């Protein structure tokens, strides 16, 4: 059965709901008492129903005691010794202990001389009869059997363990999920502000400040050029000249290195060209993930205007999937309807020229 109440806060739009969880916990408190009967034989003459009461002990904020009926509480139980503990929900366990010669309780004997009851209501006897822990604890003949060695030097001990249900609480166990990583934003801000930059790149007259350790961590080529034993001499002056590279592509590559994402490119027919330049840059600096992203983007946009340059690019940089995409485009039935011989010759010639230049 479920109830509802107005939510304290509206759920966030676009966020996946995280299931809430809770756990109902029964709070328990325990207490123990050991009652030793010294001079057992002197209790055998007591009448049925007569009991001896232990001292009190505390468990769960209540006082408890053990009532021992040497000859049972009624005629029905006269062959049994009986233990009862004191209105509260509790579990009770009585254990007959084997005494050592020095009178200290030793390890408990094996069953059946341990009796436990499940959670029940115990009463104090006011306005009604007591609620017993165990009406039949141990038979007298078993207690007195010399072979069992339970009764030694006319004495034995009983341990009473009481576990009281003191209340029930509900714990909120909903997992507190950490927010998603925003490392890319922090590194992107570092690139944008140039804070702590220790190297500058000159690309076709455009200057780009960066951080050697970030570049080296993301590119093995930058690692060798900026931090390795074979680093270029001009890196000591903190200015590195980059030749044969488009400045916008280099800037986009830096953005990817710091944020692991591509910047937004206004598509005015320039997106494909940018992807081509960026693929070449990624291959040059061995940034494999960026290279695969560019290859995937170019593979989905091959057309008559880009097929030649894209095919040459694929050949030059070892992009097998991109090369297959270009060949599929050329062999598609729709393109076969065009003046294919002239178009094919133009594409292959342009691709060959581009490959030879590179």
Order of alpha helices (4+ residues) and beta strands (2+ residues): beta-beta-beta-beta-beta-beta-beta-beta-beta-beta-alpha-beta-alpha-beta-beta-alpha-beta-alpha-alpha-alpha-alpha-alpha-alpha-alpha
